[in-house]
Amino acid sequence: MRRFWIIFFVSCVVSGFIFPVSFTFLPMSLSTKMILGVIGVGLWGMKGINAHRMEMSRPVVISGILAIIFSLWCLYSITANGTHDTSYVTYFTSFALWLGGAYGVCALIRHYFDKVDLPLVTAILALVCVFQCVIALMIDNIPFVDRFVNSIFWQAKDYYQRDNRLYGIGAALDPAGVRFSVVLAMIAHQLSSNEDVLRDKRAQTTYTIAFIIIVVVGSMISRTTMVGTALGLGYILVWRFRLRRGGFISRAQVGFAVLLVALITLFAVIGVVMYNSSPAARGYLRFGFEGFFNWVETGEFRTGSTDILKNKMWIWPTDTRGWLIGYGRYGVMEWGSDVGYCLFTLYCGLIGLGIFSIFFIYNHLVLNKRFKNFFIMSLLLIAITFIVWRKVATDIFFIDALLFCMDGDKDEYEEDDDDEDLIDTE
C-alpha cells in the first residue's frame, strides 16, 4: 500500500510538471510549472551551498546561452518595431522554470526510487498520460468528478464544454497532444531498444496497452496526438520487425507481433461497441479519428482543422524587414493564425525562427550522448518539434529538461572534464 501511495504522489507531481495547471485557492497566474520550477531552483541552490560549489553541465550551459540569445533577439525585434509584446522576450525565464521543475521532479523520484533513469521516467510519464486519458473520460461522464476537479483547478471548462472537447487536469487541446506525442515516442523507444523490456513479456504488454490507450483517448482529446502515434508506431514497426541476419524473423518478433495484433483487435472491438452504443463516444471517436472516417466515407484523408490551416492560417510577412526581424507582435488573436512557423516568423523573423530551431536541434541531439541507443529517439524529438509547428506554436523543452536532469547511461556517457565541463563557484 505504501508503494501505491508513493507512485500516486510522484505521478501527481510529474503530471503537474508536464501538464501545468493552476489551483483555485491560489492566483490563476501561479501554475504548477512555476511552483515546481521555484522549488527545483531552490533545491539546486541548497545543494550548491552545502557542497560549496554551483555545478551545471556544459550541455545545459550551451542550451541556456541559446535560450538567452533567442530572448535577446526577440527583445531587439520588439524594440526595433516599437512594440511591447514580451511573449518570447522572457523565454529564458520559461527555460529556467522548466529546468528547475525538472530538477525538482528528478530529485523527488531519486528520493523514493534511488535512481532516475530513462526506463523509470518513461514508465512514470506513460502512467501519467494514461491517468490523464482516464480522468478526461471520467470528467466527461461523471458529474461528481467534473465538479470535484473543477473546484480544485482553474480550467477553461466553459470553453471545452461549449466546443464539446475532452479535457483532463491541465491536459487539453494541442499542448496535451504534443505531450502525448512525446510520451508515445518514448514508449516506442522502450519497446524497440530496451533489452530488459524486450525480454519481459509483462513489460511489453503494459507498455503496449499504455500506448494504445494514449493513442485512442489522447486523439479524442487532441488530434495532435496522431503525430506521436505515427512516429512511435513507425519506430516500433521498422525497428522491432527488421529482418535479422540471413533474412530470418525471430521467435520474439513473432510473439510481439501476436501481442500487438491481439491488443489492437481487443481495443478495436471495444471501440466499435462504444461507437454503436454511446452517442458521446461516437462523437469523440469521429473527432479523434476524423481523417480516417473521412477517408473511409469519402475516399479523402482530411480534417476540418487541416482545411482551416491550409486555407486560412498560413500568414507570412509582407516585406523584407518583416521576413528578417518580424513585426514584434505575437499571438493567434493578433494574426488570426496559430501556425508555429508563421507566428515565430511574424514575431521575430526568420533569424529568430532559426535561433529557436537551433536551440531545439541542439537540445535533442546532445542528449544522444547521455543515453544508450538514443539516436533515433533524438530524431523523433526533432521531428515532433518541427511537425507540430505546422499546426501550433509550442515547444517540448520540458522533455529535454527532464533528460538533462536524470541519470545518463554511464557506458555511453562518461562524465569527464572534456565531455562534461562544469561551472563551479566556490
C-alpha positions as CSV (number, residue, x, y, z in Angstrom):
1,M,0.0,0.0,0.0
2,R,2.9,2.4,0.8
3,R,4.4,1.8,-2.6
4,F,1.0,2.6,-4.2
5,W,0.8,6.0,-2.4
6,I,4.4,6.8,-3.4
7,I,3.7,6.1,-7.0
8,F,0.5,8.1,-6.8
9,F,2.2,11.1,-5.2
10,V,5.2,11.0,-7.6
11,S,2.8,10.7,-10.6
12,C,0.8,13.7,-9.4
13,V,3.9,15.8,-9.2
14,V,5.1,14.7,-12.6
15,S,1.6,15.4,-14.0
16,G,1.8,18.9,-12.6
17,F,5.1,19.3,-14.3
18,I,4.3,18.2,-17.9
19,F,0.6,19.3,-17.7
20,P,0.8,22.7,-15.8
21,V,-2.4,23.8,-14.1
22,S,-3.4,26.4,-11.5
23,F,-5.2,25.8,-8.2
24,T,-8.4,27.6,-7.5
25,F,-7.2,28.5,-4.0
26,L,-4.1,30.3,-5.5
27,P,-3.8,33.1,-8.0
28,M,-4.5,31.8,-11.5
29,S,-1.2,33.0,-12.8
30,L,0.7,30.7,-10.3
31,S,0.8,27.4,-12.2
32,T,2.3,24.1,-11.1
33,K,5.1,24.7,-13.6
34,M,6.1,27.9,-11.7
35,I,5.8,26.3,-8.3
36,L,7.9,23.3,-9.2
37,G,10.4,25.5,-11.1
38,V,10.9,27.7,-8.0
39,I,11.2,24.6,-5.7
40,G,13.7,23.0,-8.1
41,V,15.9,26.1,-8.4
42,G,15.8,26.3,-4.6
43,L,16.9,22.7,-4.2
44,W,19.7,23.2,-6.7
45,G,20.8,26.3,-4.9
46,M,20.8,24.5,-1.5
47,K,22.8,21.6,-2.9
48,G,25.3,24.0,-4.2
49,I,25.6,25.9,-0.9
50,N,26.0,22.7,1.0
51,A,28.7,21.5,-1.4
52,H,30.3,25.0,-1.6
53,R,30.1,24.9,-5.4
54,M,27.4,25.5,-8.0
55,E,27.5,23.0,-10.8
56,M,26.0,23.0,-14.3
57,S,26.8,20.7,-17.2
58,R,28.2,22.0,-20.4
59,P,25.1,21.0,-22.5
60,V,22.8,22.8,-20.1
61,V,25.1,25.9,-20.2
62,I,25.1,25.9,-24.0
63,S,21.3,25.4,-24.1
64,G,20.9,28.3,-21.7
65,I,23.1,30.5,-23.8
66,L,21.0,29.7,-26.9
67,A,17.8,30.5,-24.9
68,I,19.3,33.8,-23.8
69,I,20.3,34.6,-27.4
70,F,16.8,33.9,-28.6
71,S,15.3,36.1,-25.8
72,L,17.7,38.9,-26.7
73,W,16.8,38.7,-30.4
74,C,13.1,38.9,-29.5
75,L,13.9,41.9,-27.4
76,Y,15.7,43.5,-30.3
77,S,12.7,42.7,-32.6
78,I,10.1,44.4,-30.3
79,T,12.4,47.3,-29.7
80,A,13.1,47.9,-33.4
81,N,9.4,47.6,-34.1
82,G,8.3,49.8,-31.2
83,T,6.0,47.2,-29.6
84,H,5.7,45.9,-26.1
85,D,4.9,42.3,-26.7
86,T,7.3,40.4,-24.5
87,S,5.8,36.9,-25.3
88,Y,9.2,35.4,-26.0
89,V,11.5,38.1,-24.7
90,T,11.1,36.2,-21.4
91,Y,11.7,32.8,-22.9
92,F,14.8,32.3,-20.8
93,T,12.5,32.5,-17.7
94,S,10.4,29.7,-19.1
95,F,13.6,27.8,-19.8
96,A,14.8,28.2,-16.2
97,L,11.4,27.2,-14.8
98,W,11.3,24.0,-17.0
99,L,14.8,23.2,-15.9
100,G,14.2,23.9,-12.3
101,G,11.0,21.9,-12.3
102,A,12.7,19.0,-13.9
103,Y,15.5,19.2,-11.3
104,G,12.9,19.1,-8.5
105,V,10.9,16.2,-10.2
106,C,14.1,14.1,-10.7
107,A,15.2,14.8,-7.1
108,L,11.8,13.6,-5.9
109,I,12.0,10.4,-8.0
110,R,15.5,9.7,-6.8
111,H,14.4,10.1,-3.2
112,Y,11.8,7.4,-3.5
113,F,13.4,5.1,-6.1
114,D,17.1,5.7,-5.6
115,K,17.6,6.3,-9.3
116,V,16.2,8.4,-12.2
117,D,16.9,6.5,-15.4
118,L,15.2,6.6,-18.7
119,P,13.1,3.4,-18.3
120,L,11.7,4.6,-14.9
121,V,10.9,8.1,-16.1
122,T,9.3,6.7,-19.3
123,A,7.1,4.4,-17.2
124,I,6.0,7.3,-14.9
125,L,5.2,9.5,-17.9
126,A,3.2,6.7,-19.5
127,L,1.3,6.2,-16.3
128,V,0.6,10.0,-16.1
129,C,-0.7,10.2,-19.6
130,V,-2.9,7.1,-19.1
131,F,-4.3,8.8,-16.0
132,Q,-5.0,12.0,-17.9
133,C,-6.9,9.9,-20.5
134,V,-8.9,8.1,-17.9
135,I,-9.7,11.3,-15.8
136,A,-10.8,13.0,-19.0
137,L,-13.4,10.3,-19.7
138,M,-14.5,10.5,-16.0
139,I,-14.8,14.2,-16.1
140,D,-17.0,13.9,-19.2
141,N,-19.2,11.1,-17.9
142,I,-19.4,11.5,-14.1
143,P,-20.8,14.8,-12.8
144,F,-19.2,14.4,-9.3
145,V,-15.7,14.1,-10.8
146,D,-16.4,17.1,-13.1
147,R,-17.4,19.2,-10.1
148,F,-14.6,18.0,-7.9
149,V,-11.8,18.6,-10.4
150,N,-13.0,22.0,-11.4
151,S,-13.4,23.0,-7.8
152,I,-9.7,22.5,-7.3
153,F,-8.2,23.5,-10.6
154,W,-8.6,26.6,-12.8
155,Q,-9.6,25.2,-16.2
156,A,-11.4,26.6,-19.3
157,K,-14.4,24.4,-18.5
158,D,-17.0,26.5,-20.3
159,Y,-14.9,26.7,-23.5
160,Y,-14.2,22.9,-23.5
161,Q,-17.9,22.1,-22.9
162,R,-19.1,24.6,-25.4
163,D,-16.8,23.1,-28.1
164,N,-17.5,19.6,-26.8
165,R,-13.9,18.8,-26.1
166,L,-12.5,16.3,-23.7
167,Y,-10.0,17.6,-21.1
168,G,-8.0,16.2,-18.2
169,I,-6.3,18.0,-15.4
170,G,-4.3,20.6,-17.3
171,A,-4.4,18.4,-20.4
172,A,-6.4,19.8,-23.3
173,L,-6.1,20.9,-26.9
174,D,-2.8,21.0,-28.8
175,P,-0.5,21.2,-25.8
176,A,-1.9,17.9,-24.5
177,G,-1.5,16.4,-27.9
178,V,2.1,17.5,-28.1
179,R,2.9,15.9,-24.7
180,F,1.1,12.7,-25.6
181,S,3.2,12.6,-28.8
182,V,6.4,12.9,-26.9
183,V,5.4,10.2,-24.4
184,L,4.3,7.9,-27.2
185,A,7.7,8.3,-28.8
186,M,9.4,7.4,-25.5
187,I,7.2,4.3,-25.1
188,A,8.2,3.3,-28.6
189,H,11.8,3.8,-27.7
190,Q,11.5,1.4,-24.7
191,L,9.6,-1.2,-26.8
192,S,12.2,-1.1,-29.5
193,S,15.6,-0.7,-27.8
194,N,15.4,-1.5,-24.1
195,E,16.9,-5.0,-23.7
196,D,15.1,-5.6,-20.4
197,V,11.7,-4.7,-21.9
198,L,12.5,-7.0,-24.9
199,R,12.9,-9.9,-22.6
200,D,9.9,-9.1,-20.3
201,K,6.5,-10.0,-21.8
202,R,4.7,-8.3,-18.9
203,A,6.6,-5.0,-19.6
204,Q,5.9,-5.3,-23.3
205,T,2.2,-5.9,-22.6
206,T,1.9,-3.0,-20.2
207,Y,3.7,-0.5,-22.5
208,T,1.7,-1.6,-25.5
209,I,-1.6,-1.2,-23.6
210,A,-0.5,2.3,-22.4
211,F,0.5,3.2,-26.0
212,I,-2.9,2.2,-27.3
213,I,-4.9,4.0,-24.6
214,I,-2.9,7.2,-25.2
215,V,-3.4,6.9,-28.9
216,V,-7.2,6.4,-28.7
217,V,-8.2,8.7,-25.9
218,G,-5.4,11.1,-26.5
219,S,-6.6,11.6,-30.0
220,M,-10.1,12.3,-28.7
221,I,-8.6,15.0,-26.5
222,S,-6.3,16.4,-29.2
223,R,-5.7,15.2,-32.8
224,T,-2.1,16.4,-32.5
225,T,-1.5,13.1,-30.7
226,M,-1.5,11.5,-34.1
227,V,2.0,12.9,-34.7
228,G,3.4,10.8,-31.9
229,T,1.2,7.9,-33.0
230,A,2.6,7.8,-36.5
231,L,6.2,8.4,-35.4
232,G,6.1,5.9,-32.5
233,L,4.3,3.2,-34.4
234,G,6.7,3.7,-37.3
235,Y,9.7,3.3,-34.9
236,I,8.2,0.1,-33.5
237,L,7.4,-1.5,-36.8
238,V,10.7,-0.6,-38.5
239,W,13.0,-1.4,-35.6
240,R,11.2,-4.3,-33.9
241,F,10.4,-6.1,-37.1
242,R,13.5,-5.6,-39.1
243,L,14.9,-8.8,-40.6
244,R,17.7,-10.4,-38.8
245,R,21.0,-11.5,-40.4
246,G,20.2,-14.1,-43.1
247,G,16.7,-12.7,-43.6
248,F,15.1,-14.5,-40.6
249,I,12.4,-13.4,-38.3
250,S,13.0,-14.3,-34.6
251,R,10.5,-16.0,-32.3
252,A,10.5,-12.8,-30.1
253,Q,9.4,-10.8,-33.2
254,V,6.5,-13.2,-33.9
255,G,5.5,-13.1,-30.2
256,F,5.4,-9.4,-30.1
257,A,3.5,-9.2,-33.4
258,V,0.9,-11.6,-32.0
259,L,0.7,-9.4,-28.8
260,L,0.3,-6.2,-30.8
261,V,-2.3,-7.6,-33.1
262,A,-4.3,-9.1,-30.2
263,L,-4.3,-5.9,-28.2
264,I,-5.2,-3.7,-31.2
265,T,-8.0,-6.1,-32.1
266,L,-9.3,-6.0,-28.5
267,F,-9.3,-2.2,-28.3
268,A,-10.9,-2.1,-31.8
269,V,-13.8,-4.3,-30.7
270,I,-14.2,-2.1,-27.6
271,G,-14.2,1.0,-29.8
272,V,-16.8,-0.5,-32.1
273,V,-19.1,-1.4,-29.2
274,M,-18.8,2.1,-27.7
275,Y,-19.3,3.7,-31.1
276,N,-22.6,1.8,-31.6
277,S,-23.9,2.2,-28.1
278,S,-22.9,5.7,-27.0
279,P,-23.6,8.9,-28.9
280,A,-21.0,10.7,-26.9
281,A,-18.4,8.1,-27.6
282,R,-19.3,8.2,-31.3
283,G,-18.8,11.9,-31.4
284,Y,-15.4,11.8,-29.7
285,L,-14.2,8.9,-31.9
286,R,-15.3,10.7,-35.0
287,F,-13.5,13.8,-33.8
288,G,-10.3,12.0,-32.8
289,F,-10.1,9.9,-36.0
290,E,-11.9,12.3,-38.3
291,G,-9.3,11.8,-41.1
292,F,-9.8,8.1,-41.1
293,F,-13.6,8.4,-41.1
294,N,-13.4,10.8,-44.0
295,W,-11.1,8.5,-45.8
296,V,-13.4,5.6,-45.5
297,E,-16.6,7.6,-46.3
298,T,-15.3,9.9,-48.9
299,G,-12.0,8.5,-50.1
300,E,-10.1,11.6,-48.9
301,F,-8.0,11.8,-45.8
302,R,-8.8,15.3,-44.4
303,T,-10.0,17.0,-41.2
304,G,-11.7,20.3,-40.6
305,S,-8.7,21.7,-38.7
306,T,-6.3,20.8,-41.6
307,D,-8.6,22.5,-44.0
308,I,-8.6,25.7,-41.9
309,L,-4.8,25.6,-41.6
310,K,-4.3,25.1,-45.3
311,N,-6.7,27.7,-46.5
312,K,-6.6,30.5,-43.8
313,M,-3.7,30.3,-41.4
314,W,-0.5,30.4,-43.5
315,I,0.1,34.1,-43.0
316,W,3.6,35.5,-43.7
317,P,5.4,38.9,-43.5
318,T,4.8,41.2,-46.4
319,D,8.2,42.9,-46.6
320,T,11.9,42.1,-46.3
321,R,12.2,43.7,-42.9
322,G,9.3,41.6,-41.6
323,W,10.9,38.4,-43.0
324,L,14.2,39.2,-41.3
325,I,13.3,40.6,-37.9
326,G,9.5,40.2,-37.8
327,Y,7.0,42.7,-36.5
328,G,7.4,42.2,-32.8
329,R,3.8,41.1,-32.3
330,Y,2.8,37.6,-31.4
331,G,-0.5,35.7,-30.9
332,V,-3.4,33.9,-32.5
333,M,-5.7,36.9,-32.0
334,E,-3.0,39.3,-33.4
335,W,-2.6,37.5,-36.7
336,G,-5.5,35.1,-37.0
337,S,-3.2,32.1,-37.2
338,D,-1.8,29.6,-34.7
339,V,0.7,28.0,-37.2
340,G,4.0,27.9,-35.3
341,Y,6.2,28.8,-38.3
342,C,4.1,31.8,-39.1
343,L,3.8,33.1,-35.6
344,F,7.5,32.9,-34.9
345,T,8.4,34.5,-38.2
346,L,5.9,37.3,-37.7
347,Y,7.1,37.9,-34.2
348,C,10.9,37.8,-34.6
349,G,11.6,37.0,-38.3
350,L,13.4,34.1,-39.9
351,I,16.5,34.9,-37.9
352,G,14.6,34.4,-34.6
353,L,13.0,31.3,-36.0
354,G,16.4,30.0,-37.0
355,I,17.8,30.6,-33.5
356,F,14.9,28.9,-31.9
357,S,15.2,25.9,-34.3
358,I,19.0,25.6,-33.5
359,F,18.1,25.6,-29.8
360,F,15.9,22.6,-30.1
361,I,18.1,20.7,-32.5
362,Y,21.0,21.1,-30.2
363,N,19.0,20.0,-27.1
364,H,17.6,16.9,-28.8
365,L,20.9,15.8,-30.4
366,V,23.2,16.4,-27.5
367,L,21.1,14.0,-25.4
368,N,22.2,11.2,-27.7
369,K,25.5,11.3,-25.7
370,R,23.7,10.6,-22.4
371,F,21.6,7.5,-23.3
372,K,22.2,4.2,-24.9
373,N,20.7,3.7,-28.4
374,F,19.1,7.2,-28.2
375,F,19.9,8.5,-31.7
376,I,16.6,7.5,-33.3
377,M,14.8,8.9,-30.3
378,S,16.6,12.2,-30.8
379,L,15.5,12.3,-34.4
380,L,11.9,11.6,-33.3
381,L,12.1,14.6,-30.8
382,I,13.3,16.8,-33.7
383,A,10.6,15.5,-35.9
384,I,7.9,16.2,-33.3
385,T,9.2,19.7,-32.8
386,F,9.1,20.7,-36.4
387,I,5.9,18.8,-37.4
388,V,3.8,20.3,-34.6
389,W,5.0,23.8,-35.6
390,R,2.9,23.3,-38.8
391,K,-0.2,23.5,-36.5
392,V,0.7,25.3,-33.3
393,A,3.4,27.4,-31.7
394,T,4.8,25.4,-28.8
395,D,7.9,23.8,-27.6
396,I,8.8,20.5,-26.0
397,F,11.8,21.7,-23.8
398,F,10.1,20.1,-20.8
399,I,11.3,16.7,-22.0
400,D,14.8,18.0,-22.7
401,A,14.9,19.4,-19.2
402,L,13.9,16.1,-17.7
403,L,16.5,14.2,-19.8
404,F,19.2,16.7,-18.8
405,C,18.5,16.2,-15.1
406,M,18.1,12.4,-15.0
407,D,20.8,9.8,-14.7
408,G,22.6,9.0,-18.0
409,D,23.9,5.6,-19.2
410,K,27.4,5.5,-17.9
411,D,28.6,3.1,-20.5
412,E,27.5,5.5,-23.2
413,Y,28.2,8.8,-21.5
414,E,31.3,9.2,-19.3
415,E,31.4,12.4,-17.3
416,D,34.9,13.9,-17.6
417,D,36.5,17.3,-17.9
418,D,36.4,17.1,-21.7
419,D,32.9,15.9,-22.2
420,E,31.1,17.5,-19.3
421,D,32.5,20.9,-18.2
422,L,31.1,22.3,-15.0
423,I,30.6,25.8,-13.8
424,D,32.0,25.9,-10.3
425,T,31.6,28.8,-7.9
426,E,33.3,28.1,-4.6
